[in-house]
């Protein structure tokens, strides 16, 4: 049984999963999540259920291992066009308006997830014309950055209604537990809890559809920055002794923990966001060796990664692997659990094919400065000039340390109940309780907080008291 999970190829149909009710948990997929926050395609968290996301043709048979091919190779894109006068911004705007109209054609009350960055801002501009009844909502996830004022300014100038939701990690987690039983499969993307929080809020206010700005990185391209080059170089797959993270200068220093953790990863795994468990820790959580089987699942992607023509293209391929069962999956699973529609306008066929086939490369990535999405920035500048979170948008934020502080006892209880599957979870939580004010350790607490109740929900062997 397989599910099409690629928004580029239509909407997923989970109705067949009813036949998989009572299916066993795929424990190697649980290890995938603990190691990388996502399940490596084509696998899923249920045995016998495969997911075919971006890069896997939906018509493939699963009698043999399906083939992964990145759909947006750089050598297939148009090159720079010099001296040719075209209204690139005008055509971009028209096609994006048409794409957004198609995306929410069946929605009575669409809501846009408006982060304040490039993708959500350019979508808001199009929606003001194609669906002016759209409500924008911005999530304030932490103290590192606050894009609410900029996002509200954009919505106000466009005449769109704007709302905000301030992160309460305990509330977000409780909302996740409330819908967990209706989630068809699982991903532990580090924005999953905020997505559930937002989607629950949208549903409570009468919204019936979510517009998500994912999908354009694949064909616009994401040039590698210096910091990313350093991290890829650091990812050496080295096995470090656990005591290294207990050293006085390390144990409470997030950046040092992150760097040492990176040394234990492979480069493609470092593309995936967040801090995760090492292979050794995963084996300890399971009480037996399982991490090697999880790591071997990356072999399906190796030939495509090895064929990349540049580091930039290699990163684009790697990001598509992460987004396939992480970024897209969190929205698809959450919307399904809350009986909401979710649409990704940037995945619209007509729009994406125009960008990939017609837009010159230097309108996607500036060859001199390596600035990404040049055409998107020009579209926004035509309406707003310079915006701070378009010029420089930080990473997504969620109060991970707050989650650990507010819900430690609940997660500890889940670990006790799921000890037949993850016998080492209780010990890990108790050993690390005093360290959870360090975001590195709190990130790994987050993964257990997502996985443990899902195991209890789907494992007949585990008590559900």
N, C-alpha and C positions, 0 to 999 in steps of 0.2 A: 504494500500500500504506500502510495506517495502523494504528497501535497505540493502543488506549485506554490512556491513562496516568493516568486519574483514579481514585484509590481510592474516590471517592464513587460510581463507576459499575461497580465490580467489579474483578477482578484482570486485569492486562495479560497478553496472550498473545503471546509473542515467537516462537512456532513458525513463523509465516509469514516471519520474517526469514531463515530458512534459504534461502528463494528469492532473497534479496537478497545472498547471499554473493558477494563480489567487486564489490559496488556501489562506485562512486566516492565519495570523501569530499566532503561538501558544504563547500566552503571558506568560504563566507559564514557557515556555522554555527561553524566554527573561529574566525572573527573575532568572532562573538557571544560565544563563551566568553572570548576574550582581553579583550573590552571589558566583559563583565558577568558572567562565570563561568557563565552559563547559555545555552542555545540558545533563541531566541525561538520559541515554538510558532506554527504547527503544524510547523515544520521540525525536522529532526534532523541528526545529524552524517553521515548517509548520504544520498546523493541518491536520490530516489524513495521514501524512507521518511518518513512524516509521523507525528507524535505528537499525539494529542488529549487534553490534560490537563484539569485543573480549568478550567471556564468554556467548554469546547467539548463540545457534545452528541456522544456517541460515534456516533450514527447519521447524522451529517452526511456528505454526499458531498463529495469533494475535487475534483469537476469545476470548482468555483469556490472562491474563498477562503472558508474556513469562518468562521462568525460567533462572536465571543467575547461572552459575557454572564456577568457576575458573578452567581452564584446566591443571594447572601445580602445583598441590598440592605437598607439600614437601614429604609426605609419599609415593608418587609414584616414587620418584627419587632413583637412585642407591646410595648405601652407599659407604664409603671409601673402596678402594682396596689397601691392603698393600702387598708389596712384589711381586706384579704382574707386570711384565715388558711389557709395551705397549707403542707404539709411539703415545701418545695422541696428541701431537702437530702436528705430521705428518698427522694423520687422520683428525684432525680438519682442517688443511690447505687444504687438498684435498677436503673435503666435502664443505668447504666454497668457494673454487674456482668453484666447480660445481654449488653451489647455486647462486653465482654472475653471472655465465654464463647464467643460466636459467633466472635470474631476468632481464637481459638486452638483452635477445635474440632478441627481436623485436625493439630494439633501434639502430638507426644509429649513434647517437652522444650522449652517456651517460655522465652525469655529476654527480660526487659524492659530497654530502654535507659533507665537511671535517672540523669538528670542532677542530680536534687536539687531541681529547680524545680517549679512548680505542676503542669504537665501530667503529668510522670512520677510525682509523689507521689500525685496523686489516682488515677492508674491503679494504682499499687501497692496502695492501699487496696482498690480493687475486686478486683484479682487475688488478694489474700489470701483473699477469699471465693469467687471464681469459679474460680480455678486456683491453689490454694496450693502447687502444685509448681513454680511459676514461679521462676526465678533472676533476681535483679536484678544488673546490672553497671553500674558507674560508671567513666567515663573521666576521668583526671586529665590534662588537656591542656596545662597551663602553670602558671606561678608566680603569675599575677595573682589567681586565686581557687582555693580548694580545697573543693569541696562533698562530698568523699568521706565525711567524718565524719558530716555531716547525712544523706546518703543511706543510709549504713550503719545509722544510728540508726533511720531509718524502716523499713528492711527488717527489722532485728532485732526491733523492737516488733511488727511485723505477722507475725512468724514466717516470713518469706521468706528464702531463702538469698541472700547478697550476695557479690559479687566485685568487684574493681577491676582496672583495667588502666591502668598509667602510660604516658603517651605516650613512645614512642621513635620520633622522626620517620623515622629511617633504616629501622627495622623496618617501620613503617607503609607507607613507600614501596616497599620490597621486596615486601611482601604485595600491594600494588596491581599491581606489575609481574607478579606471579605469576598474577593472575586476569584481567589486562587482555584477553587473547585471548578470554575467555568473556563479556566485557561486551558486551551487544548494541548499546548506543549510549553516548553520553558526556555527562556534565555535570561541571563543575569546581567544584561547590559547595565552599565552604571547609571543610566538614566531611566531604568525601568520603574523605580518607585515614584519618581517625579511624574512619569507618564501616567501611571495609574492614578496618582493624586489629581493631575489635571483632567484626565478623562472622566473620573468620578465627579469632579466639580462641574464639568461641561454637561454631563448627563443630568445632574441635579438641577441645572438651570435651563433645561429644556432643549439643549443641543442634541442633534442627532447625527452629526458628522464632524470629523476632524480632518483638517488639511495640514499635512506634514511636509516640511521643506527638504526632506532627504531626496537624494537621487541624482543630483547634478554633478557631484564630485567625479563620478566615473567618467563622464565625457568632457567636462571642462578641464579636468586635470588638477592635481594638487602637488605643486613643486615642493621638493624636499628642502627644508631649512637647515641651517647649521646645527641647531640643537638636535634635530632629528637625525642628522648624519652621525653625530656623536653617539646618540643612543643606539643606532643600528650597529655602529662599530663596537660598542660595549657589549652587545648581545652575543655572547660567546658560547653559551650552553655549558658553562663551567659549574660544577657541583661544589658548593661552598658548605663548610661545616655549620650547623645551626648556631653554634655559640657566637659566630661573627655578629649576629644581630643583637646579641646581648652585651656587646662591648660598650663601655660607658659613653663614648662619644657617638655611638651609633643608635642605640635602642630608642631614643626619643627624637632622633633627627630624621625627618621625613625624606629629605633629599638624599642623604647617605643610604638609607634603607632602600629607596627607589633605585639608586645606582647599583647597589649590590644585588638587588633582585634582578635587575636587567642583565647582569653578568650571567645569570643562570638560565636566561631565555635564549631562544633562537631569534634571529632578526625579524622574521615575519610575525612572531608572537609579540614583539615589542611594539609593532604597529597597533595592536589591540590596546585600547585605553585601560588605565587603572593599574592598581597593584593586585597581585594574585598570589596564590600558593605555589611554592616550588614543587618540583616532582617528588622530592623526598617527603615534603609535608603532606602531599596528597596521598602518598602510600601510607603514611602514618594515620591519616584520617580514616582511610579504608581498612587499616589493619592488615593490608596485604599489597603486593605490587600491582598497580593498575596504571600508573602514569605512563609507562612505556607504550602501552596500547593506545592511550590517548595521543601521545606525541606522534605515533606512527600514522595517525589519521591525516596528518599534514602531507603525506606522500602524494596524495591525489593532486595536490596543487604544485608540486615541485617542478614539473616540466614547464608549466606555463610561467612560473616565476623565473626560472632559469633562462627563458627566452626573451625576457624584457630587454628592450633596446637601450635603456638608461635607468638610473636610479629613480628618477621621477616616475617612469612607467612601472617599475617594480613596486613602488609605493602605491600607485593607483591600483595595481592588481591586488596587492596585499590588503588595502582598505576595502576593496570589493568583497574579499573573503570575510572580513570582520563585519561589514555592514549587512551582508546577506542574512546571517543568522543572529545578528545582534541589533543593529540600528533599526532595520526594517521590522524584524521579528517582534521587538518589544511593542511597537505600535499595533501590529496586526493581531498579536495575541491579546493585548489589552482591549482593543476595540471589540474583538469577538466576545470576550468575557462580559463586556458591558452592553452588548447588542447595539453598538455604534458602528457607523460606517467610518472608514479611514481611507484617505486618498492621498496620493503622492503626485502632484501636478508635474513635477520635473521628470517623472517617468513616462509622461505622455509620449506616444510614439511619434506623432508629427513634430512636436516641439524638439524632442531629443535628437531625432534624425536630422533636422535642420541644423541644429548646433553642431553636431558631430560631422556632418557631411559638407556643410556650406560655410560655416563661420570660420574665418582664417585662424590659424593657430595663435597669432599674436593678439587676437581679440579674446583669447581664452587665458593665456599666460603670457605676460610681458617678458620677452626673451632677455631683456637687459636687467630688469629689477626682480624677476621671478614673482611678481605680484600676480595672484590668481584671479580668475573670473573678471577680466578687464571689462568685458561687455556688460556684465551685471553691475559693476561699479559705475559705468557710464549711464546705465539706465537709472540707477538711484540718484546719481549726481544731477541728472536732468530735472529731477523733482525736488531734491532736498539739498543739493550741494554736499558739503562734507558732514558726515555723521560719525561720531566717535566710535561706535561699535561696528561700523562698516569698515572704517580705516584699520581698526585693531580690535578684534573680538577674541576674548580669552576662551578658555575651555569651559565646558559645562560644569556647573557646581551643584553639589547636593551635600547637605550637612551629615556627612558620614559619621563623624565623631558624636554628633547629637543623637543619631540613631542608636549607636552603641550604648550611649548613656541612658537613653529612655527605654530601650527594649532589650537590654541584656538578659534579664531574668526570663523573659518570654522565650528568647532564642535558646537560652540554656535549657529550658524545659523541653523545647523541641528536640534538642540534641540528646537528652536523656531518653526520649521516646523513640528516637530513630537510631539508637545505638546498635541495632542489628545490621544497619547499612553503613553507618559512619561511626564505628566504635571509638575513634580517636577524637571526635568533635568535642565532647565534654571536657576532656583533658586540655585540648587546645584553648578552649574558651576560658577555663579556670587559670591556666598559666599566663594568658595574655590579657586578663581583665584590666590590670593596672596600666597596660600600654595603649589602651584604646582611645586615648586622647592624641595619639599619633595617627595621622590620616593613613599611613601605610598599613598599620594593623587594623584600623577601622574599615579599610577597604575590604580586607579579607573577612572581617566580621560580617560585612554586608553580603558577601557571597554565601556564607553559611546561613544568614538570615533569609535569603531568597530560597536556597536549596532545601533546607531542612523541612519546612512545612510542606513543600511540594512533595517531598519523599513520603511524608506521613499521609498526605492526601491520596497518593497513588500506590502506596505499598500495602497490600492486605496483611503482610506480616507485622507491620508496625502498629502499635496501639495508637488510637486516635483520641485518647481521653483528654 
